[in-house]
Amino acid sequence: MPERRTPLFDYHVRHAEMVRGGGDFLFPLAYTNPVEEHLNTRRNVGMQDLSTMGEVDIKGPGAERLINRLLVNEVRDMLPGQVRYSTMCNQNGGIVDDITVYKFHDEHFMIVTSSAPRKKSARWIAEHAVGMSAYVTDLTGAIALISVQGPRSRDLLTAVVNPQSPISNLQSSISDLKFFHFTGAMINDTQVLISRSGYTGELGYELYVPSEEALSVWEFLLQRGRDFGLRPYGTAAMQSLRIEKAFPLAGPDIPDDESRTPFHVGLDRWIRFDKPDFVGREALLRTQEMGITERWVGLHVESEIAPRAGAAVMAVSEVAPQRRVRKSGARAGEAIVPLSSGAQVGAVTSAARGHSVGKMLALAYVQTTHAFPGCQLMVDVEGEPRPARVVPIPFFDPQGIRMRARSA
C-alpha cells in the first residue's frame, strides 16, 4: 500500500521520528520523549495531528434518516451544534467502525470515522445512502484535524480565538462550549470548527481546519501556546493516554474483520434498542439474550516491558511447573517459567505503561469466566509469563471528571 501523508507531514518529518500506522499514514511517534509528552498533556496542554481520521459530509432531506439507520445510537433528538458517539454495525452486529456524528441542521451532518477503516467506513455510508435522498461526500482530503488537549487547553483557545468574528449560527464562546458540542470560530484569520471532545480523557478540543491552512494554524498555536506549556505529542503518548482511559482503537481493539459487537468492547451502553430499526438490531438483540463468551477488560501487568498485541493471556492454574534458568545476558540466572500449551484464555489487544498511574497497563479480550475484577492471570511478555490482574476500566479518572471539567 502507498504511504499517506497528512497536511502537516513536512513539520512532523523535521521534528519527529515517523512510523507507519492506521490507514497506511505516516505518523510522528514522538517529538521529544513520550513520557514527557504524556505528562505535559495531563498537566498543561498538548497538541496532536489527527488528520488521518475521516470526515464524511452528509446532506439532504434523508440525511437524518440515513444516519439513524446506520448508527446504533439515536440521532433524531440531536440539536444543531451537538456531537454524539456511536458505533456502526453490520447485519451480524459486528462493529464496522466507532464514529462521532456532528449535526449542523436537520439536513446536514458530518460523520468522523477512525483512521484505519476510514475508506471502508466512507464506502459503507455511501452504499447505504442509495435511494435515501442523502448525498455523501468524503471530505477527508480537504480537512486537517488538530487536537488540543489538557487542563490549560480552554485558556489557550480563549486567548487565540477571535471573539469578534462570528461565522455561523453555531457561534459560541470557548468558555461556554459544553462537552460534546461544537462551534465555528476564527483563529489567525482561518475559519475553523472547534469541537469539545478528544481521545485523551482530558479537557480538550478538536479543531477542523482547511488543509491548505493547517500548517499556519499549527505553527500559530505552537507560538501562542508557549505561555500555556503547549507541546506537541506523538502516537506513543497518544497510546498511553488513551489506554489509561480504555478508549478502544479501531484495528487492535476493534478488529477489521468486524467480529466484535459493542457488547464485547463494552460499548453497548450506546445501543438504543427503543429505535424500531437500525442495521444489526436483530443480531444485537440475540447477542444480548444469549450473552457473550469473552469480554474486553483491563489488566495490571507486573512487567517493565509492555506485552505485544496478540500476546497470550493465561489462567494461573495453567502455567507449567517446570522451570528453566536464563543462561546469558544481563539477567542471567533468572528463572524462566514456560507457559503450557492450550492454557490460553485471552489475548492482549493494546498495552503501554500508564505514566499517570505508574503501572503497566494492558487491554485484552478474555473469556468471561476469567473477566471479573480481581481475577489473577498470566500474560506472555517476550516469551515469559508475567503476573496480571483484571481491574476495572478506565484505569485513570474513572468518573470522567477531567474531560467534563467546567474550569481548569
Secondary structure, DSSP 8 states (H G I E B T S, - for coil): ---B--TTHHHHHHHSEEEE-GGGBEEEEESS-HHHHHHHHHHSEEEEE-TTSEEEEEESTTHHHHHHHHBSS--TT--TTBEEEEEEE-TTS-EEEEEEEEEEETTEEEEEE-STTHHHHHHHHHHHTTTTT-EEEE-GGGEEEEEEESTTHHHHHHHHB-TT---STT---GGG--TTBEEEEEETTEEEEEES--SSSSSEEEEEEEGGGHHHHHHHHHHHGGGGTEEE--HHHHHHHHHHTT---BTTTB-TT----HHHHT-GGG--TTSS--TTHHHHHHHHHH--SEEEEEEEE--SS---TT-EEEEGGGB-S--EE--SSTTTT-EE--B-TT-EEEEEEEEEEETTTTEEEEEEEEEGGG-STT-EEEEEETTEEEEEEEE-S-SS-TT-TTTT-S--
